[in-house]
Amino acid sequence: MQRTTRRFLLRSAMAAAGLLALAGCTSFGDTGVGGGTVAAAAPPTAAPPPGDVIGQGPVKVALILPLGASGTTAAVGRSMRNAAQLAVAEFNNPQIQVMVEDDQATPQGGQAAAQQAVQQGASLILGPVFAASVAAAGQVARPANIPIIAFSTDANVARPGVYLLSFLPKSDVDRMVTYAASRGRHSFVALLPEGAYGTVVGGALQQAVPQAGGRVVAIERYDARDRASMQAAVQRIAGAAKEADAIFLPDAGDTVPTLVGMLNAAGVDTHRALVMGTGQWNNDPRITTAPVMAGAVFPAPDAAGFQAFSQRYQAKFGSAPVRTATLAYDAVLLAAALTQTQQGPDRFSQGILTNPSGFQGIDGIFRFRADGTNERGLAVMQVGHGGAQVVSPAPRSFAGAPGL
C-alpha cells in the first residue's frame, strides 16, 4: 500500500461508514481522564455476560476492559465497550469480531484476559486501560506474537508490540514548547507538582526545550496539598520567572490559578510571559474561565469530533459517553479498517501499525512509534473571556505538522 493511501486509511474507512466529523478528544490517565472531566454518564448497560462478542467477521480481536471493577472505573469500561459496538455498527461490512474480556482493573485479570484472547485465536488485543494490566497482558501476548493497542498513559509499559493509543503527556509538552518557540519564546521556567506526573512532564520539558532552541532556566517543585509549599516554590522561582519568556504550569484545577496569583503577587508579569499548561486544563472551567488565566495556553484536540461522536452515542445508548470512549471507538475502527485493506497475518504487523503517515480518527491524527508510544496532532487553545479559543489549529496530517 502506498504511503498516501495509508495516511488516509482510517479516514476513508470512517467516510465509508457515513461519519462526518473526525477530530477531538482529550488526554486521559490511568486514574481517569486527565485532560478534562469524564462526562456524567449513568451506567449505560449492565456488565457484559461471559462470551460477549461484537460483530461476526472472521478476524478475531480481543477488547480488554475493567468491566468488573467498582464505581466509576466499571462505568468507564462499559462506556468504552459501547463505543466499540458503535464502531462495528458504523463500519461498512466489518470483517472482525470483537471478543470483550474483563480484567477487573487488576494485573491478574489482565493476564487472564490476554490468555483467553490467545486461546480464542485473537490476532490483535485492544486494551487494557490500566498500566499494570497492560504490562501483565503484554507478558502473555508478546510470546504469542499478538500486538496490543492499549489505553494507558504510562509510557513505561510501551514497547515494540505494545502500542499506546492514549494521549501521552510528552505530546502535550512537545506541542507547547514548539508553539512557544514559534512565538519567539526561548527561556522557560516550570513549577511542577510533586509526584509521578510532575516528574514525567518535567523530563519531557527538559528534553523538548533544547530541541526547540531554548533553555530551561529554573524548575521548582511543590506539594499541591500544601499552600505553604506552593508559596515557597513561587518565591524560589520568582527571580528567574521575571526574566523568562514562558512559564510552564502542568497542574490542574484550582491549583493553577492559585499559582498564577502567587506569581503576580511576587512581581512576575504573567501577561508578559507565556503561561502554558497541559491537556489537564482542557474543559476545566476553574482554569478556562478564571480572569487571572487570560492569555494562558494549553494543548487540546479540536472538539467537533467528540461532539458528533457523543451525539451518535447518546442516540444509540441513551446516555453520554465517558471521554475515553473515543479511544475504544478509534481502536476498533482501526482494526476493522486494517482488516479490510490488508490481507494475511501481517495486517497488524509493526510495519503496518507504525506507518509514519499515521491514521485519522475521532480524536484527530495519530501515529504509533516503534517503541510503542505515539504522537498526536493537537491544537493550541488560549484562555480568554468566556472560555478557551483555538489560536493554532490541530494539524490534519503529519507532513509539516506544528509541534510534532
C-alpha positions in Angstrom: 0.0 0.0 0.0 1.3 3.4 -0.9 2.1 5.9 1.9 -0.6 8.4 0.9 -3.2 5.6 0.9 -2.1 4.5 4.3 -2.3 8.0 5.7 -6.0 8.2 5.0 -6.7 4.6 5.7 -8.8 5.2 8.8 -10.3 8.4 7.4 -11.5 6.6 4.3 -12.9 3.8 6.4 -14.8 6.3 8.5 -16.1 8.0 5.4 -17.4 4.7 4.2 -19.2 4.3 7.5 -21.0 7.6 6.8 -19.1 9.6 9.5 -18.6 13.4 9.1 -16.6 14.8 12.0 -13.2 13.3 12.6 -11.4 15.3 15.3 -11.5 15.9 19.0 -10.6 14.3 22.4 -8.6 15.0 25.5 -5.9 13.3 27.3 -6.6 10.7 29.9 -4.7 8.9 32.6 -4.7 5.6 34.4 -6.9 7.1 37.0 -9.4 8.6 34.7 -9.5 11.5 32.2 -6.6 13.8 32.8 -7.4 16.4 30.2 -10.8 17.3 31.3 -13.6 15.6 33.0 -15.4 12.3 32.5 -18.9 13.1 31.2 -21.6 12.5 33.8 -22.9 9.2 32.4 -25.2 6.7 34.0 -24.0 3.1 33.6 -25.3 2.5 30.0 -25.7 -1.2 30.4 -25.0 -4.0 32.8 -21.6 -5.6 32.6 -21.4 -7.9 29.5 -22.1 -11.6 30.1 -19.3 -14.1 29.6 -18.6 -14.7 26.0 -19.7 -11.2 24.9 -18.8 -10.8 21.2 -19.4 -7.8 19.0 -19.6 -8.5 15.2 -19.4 -11.7 13.2 -16.4 -11.3 11.0 -13.7 -14.0 10.6 -10.8 -11.9 12.1 -10.9 -12.1 15.9 -9.9 -9.1 18.0 -9.9 -9.0 21.8 -11.0 -5.9 23.8 -9.9 -6.0 27.4 -11.7 -3.5 29.7 -12.2 -3.1 33.5 -15.9 -4.1 33.4 -15.9 -5.9 36.7 -14.3 -3.2 38.7 -16.2 -1.0 41.1 -17.6 2.5 40.8 -16.7 4.9 38.0 -14.0 2.5 36.7 -16.6 0.0 35.7 -18.7 2.8 34.1 -15.7 3.7 32.0 -15.3 0.1 30.9 -18.9 -0.2 29.9 -18.9 3.1 28.0 -15.8 2.0 26.1 -17.4 -1.3 25.4 -20.4 0.5 23.9 -18.1 2.7 21.8 -16.7 -0.5 20.4 -20.1 -1.7 19.5 -20.9 1.7 17.9 -17.7 1.4 15.8 -18.6 -2.0 14.5 -22.2 -0.9 13.7 -21.0 2.2 11.8 -18.3 0.5 9.7 -19.3 -0.7 6.3 -19.3 -4.6 6.4 -16.7 -5.1 9.1 -14.7 -8.3 8.9 -13.9 -8.5 12.6 -15.5 -9.9 15.7 -14.6 -8.2 18.9 -14.3 -10.5 21.9 -14.9 -8.5 25.0 -12.8 -9.6 28.1 -13.0 -8.3 31.7 -9.7 -7.7 33.5 -11.4 -6.3 36.6 -8.7 -3.5 36.6 -6.1 -5.9 38.0 -2.8 -7.3 36.7 -4.0 -10.8 37.3 -7.2 -10.0 35.4 -5.1 -8.5 32.5 -3.0 -11.6 32.3 -6.0 -14.0 32.4 -7.9 -11.9 29.8 -4.8 -12.0 27.5 -4.5 -15.7 27.9 -8.2 -16.1 27.0 -7.6 -14.0 23.9 -4.7 -16.1 22.8 -6.7 -19.3 23.3 -9.6 -17.9 21.3 -7.4 -17.1 18.4 -7.2 -13.3 18.6 -5.0 -11.5 16.1 -4.9 -8.3 18.0 -5.6 -7.1 21.6 -7.2 -3.7 22.3 -6.7 -2.5 25.9 -6.3 -2.8 28.8 -6.8 0.6 30.4 -4.5 0.5 33.4 -0.7 0.3 33.2 -0.3 -2.8 35.5 -2.9 -4.7 33.4 -1.2 -3.7 30.2 2.2 -4.9 31.4 0.6 -8.2 32.5 -1.2 -8.7 29.2 1.9 -7.9 27.3 3.8 -10.8 29.1 1.3 -13.1 27.5 0.7 -11.5 24.2 4.3 -10.9 23.1 5.4 -14.5 23.1 2.3 -15.3 21.0 3.2 -12.5 18.6 -0.1 -10.8 19.2 0.2 -7.0 19.2 -1.6 -4.8 21.8 -3.1 -1.4 21.3 -3.6 -0.3 24.9 -5.2 2.8 26.6 -2.8 3.5 29.4 -0.9 6.8 29.5 2.1 5.3 31.3 4.8 5.3 28.7 6.8 2.8 30.9 4.6 0.0 29.6 5.0 0.9 26.0 7.4 -1.3 23.9 7.6 -2.8 20.4 4.4 -4.8 20.0 2.6 -2.9 22.9 1.3 0.4 21.5 -0.4 3.1 23.5 -3.4 4.9 21.8 -3.9 7.3 24.7 -2.9 10.9 24.9 0.6 11.0 26.4 2.0 13.9 28.5 5.0 14.1 26.2 2.7 15.1 23.3 1.3 17.9 25.3 4.7 19.2 26.3 6.1 19.0 22.8 3.2 20.9 21.3 3.5 23.7 24.0 7.3 24.1 23.6 7.2 24.2 19.8 4.3 26.7 19.9 6.1 28.9 22.4 9.3 28.7 20.3 7.4 29.7 17.2 6.3 32.9 19.1 9.9 33.8 20.0 9.8 32.3 23.5 13.1 30.6 24.3 13.7 30.8 28.1 11.4 28.6 30.2 10.7 28.2 33.9 8.5 25.5 35.4 6.5 24.9 38.6 5.9 21.1 38.8 3.7 19.2 41.2 5.4 16.5 43.3 4.7 13.0 42.1 4.9 10.9 39.0 3.1 13.2 36.7 5.3 16.2 37.6 8.4 14.0 37.0 7.2 12.9 33.6 6.3 16.3 32.3 9.4 17.8 33.8 11.6 15.3 32.0 9.7 15.9 28.7 10.2 19.7 29.1 13.9 19.4 29.6 14.1 17.2 26.5 11.9 19.3 24.3 13.2 22.8 25.1 16.8 22.3 23.9 15.5 20.6 20.7 13.4 23.8 20.0 16.5 26.0 20.5 15.6 27.2 24.0 16.8 26.7 27.6 15.1 25.8 30.9 16.4 28.3 33.3 14.7 27.2 36.5 12.4 24.3 37.8 10.8 24.2 41.2 8.5 21.6 42.7 5.7 21.9 45.3 3.2 19.9 47.2 -0.2 20.8 45.7 -1.9 19.8 49.0 0.2 22.4 50.9 -0.3 26.1 50.2 2.8 27.0 52.1 4.8 24.6 49.8 3.3 26.3 46.8 4.2 29.7 48.1 7.7 28.7 48.9 8.2 27.3 45.4 6.9 30.5 43.8 9.3 32.6 45.9 12.2 30.5 44.9 11.4 30.8 41.2 10.2 34.4 41.1 13.5 35.9 40.2 14.0 33.6 37.2 10.4 33.9 36.2 10.6 37.7 35.9 13.1 37.3 33.1 11.6 34.2 31.4 9.7 34.1 28.2 7.4 31.2 29.2 6.1 29.7 32.4 5.1 26.1 32.4 2.3 25.1 35.0 1.3 21.5 34.2 -1.1 21.1 37.1 -4.9 21.1 37.2 -8.0 22.6 38.9 -7.8 25.4 41.4 -4.0 24.9 41.8 -3.1 26.6 38.6 -5.0 29.9 39.1 -3.6 30.0 42.7 0.0 29.6 41.4 -0.6 32.4 38.8 -2.0 34.7 41.5 1.1 33.9 43.7 3.4 34.7 40.8 1.8 38.0 40.2 2.0 38.9 43.8 5.7 38.1 43.7 6.2 40.6 41.0 6.1 38.2 38.0 4.2 39.6 35.0 2.3 36.6 33.8 0.8 38.6 30.9 4.3 39.3 29.5 5.5 35.7 29.8 3.5 33.0 28.1 1.8 30.8 30.7 1.5 27.3 29.4 -0.3 24.2 30.6 -1.1 20.6 29.5 -4.2 18.8 28.4 -5.3 18.6 32.1 -6.6 22.2 31.6 -9.0 21.2 28.9 -12.7 21.5 29.7 -11.8 22.6 33.3 -13.8 25.8 34.0 -11.7 26.5 37.1 -8.9 27.3 34.7 -10.5 28.3 31.4 -12.9 30.9 32.9 -10.6 32.3 35.6 -9.8 36.0 34.8 -6.2 35.6 36.1 -5.6 33.0 33.4 -6.4 35.2 30.5 -3.8 34.7 27.7 -2.6 31.4 29.0 -2.4 28.5 26.5 -2.7 24.7 26.6 -2.9 21.8 24.1 -6.1 20.0 23.1 -7.7 18.3 20.1 -10.5 20.1 18.3 -13.8 19.5 20.0 -16.0 18.9 16.9 -15.3 15.2 16.6 -16.2 14.3 20.1 -19.3 16.3 20.0 -20.5 14.5 16.9 -19.5 11.1 18.4 -21.3 11.9 21.6 -24.5 12.7 19.8 -24.4 9.4 17.9 -23.5 7.5 21.1 -26.4 9.1 23.1 -28.8 8.4 20.3 -27.9 4.7 20.4 -27.4 4.1 24.1 -29.4 6.8 25.8 -26.6 8.3 27.9 -23.5 10.3 27.5 -20.2 8.5 26.8 -17.2 8.9 29.1 -14.5 11.0 27.5 -12.2 8.0 27.0 -14.8 6.1 24.9 -13.4 7.6 21.7 -10.2 5.6 22.3 -12.1 2.3 22.1 -14.0 3.5 19.1 -10.9 4.5 17.2 -9.0 1.3 18.2 -11.9 -0.9 16.9 -12.3 1.2 13.7 -8.6 1.0 13.0 -8.7 -2.8 13.4 -11.7 -3.0 11.1 -10.0 -0.8 8.5 -6.7 -2.7 8.5 -8.7 -6.0 8.2 -10.5 -4.6 5.2 -7.4 -3.2 3.4 -4.6 -5.6 4.5 -4.7 -9.4 3.8 -3.0 -12.2 5.7 -1.3 -12.5 9.1 0.7 -9.2 8.7 -2.3 -6.9 8.7 -1.4 -5.9 12.3 2.3 -6.1 12.0 4.7 -3.5 13.3 5.3 -2.2 9.8 1.6 -1.5 9.3 0.9 -0.1 12.7 3.9 2.2 12.8 3.3 3.6 9.4 4.8 7.2 9.6 1.9 8.8 7.8 -0.4 7.7 10.7 -4.1 7.5 10.8 -7.1 9.7 11.2 -9.7 9.0 13.9 -12.4 10.7 16.0 -9.5 12.0 18.2 -7.6 13.5 15.3 -4.4 12.3 13.6 -2.2 9.8 15.4 0.7 7.5 14.7 2.5 4.8 16.7 6.2 4.9 17.2 8.3 1.7 17.0 8.9 1.9 20.8 5.1 1.7 21.5 4.5 5.4 22.3 2.5 7.6 20.0 2.3 11.1 18.5 -0.9 13.1 18.1 -2.0 16.2 16.4 -3.1 18.8 18.9 -4.5 22.3 18.7 -3.4 25.2 21.0 -6.1 26.8 23.0 -5.9 30.2 24.6 -7.9 31.2 27.7 -10.0 34.4 27.1 -13.2 35.9 28.1 -15.9 33.3 28.1 -13.6 30.3 27.8 -10.8 29.0 25.6 -10.4 29.5 21.9 -8.2 27.9 19.2 -5.1 30.0 18.4 -3.3 27.3 16.5 -5.4 24.6 14.9 -4.6 20.9 15.1 -2.7 19.6 12.1 -4.6 17.4 9.6 -1.5 15.4 8.6 2.0 14.7 9.9 3.6 16.4 6.9 4.9 19.7 8.3 2.6 19.5 11.3 3.3 22.1 14.0 4.6 20.7 17.3 5.1 17.2 16.0 
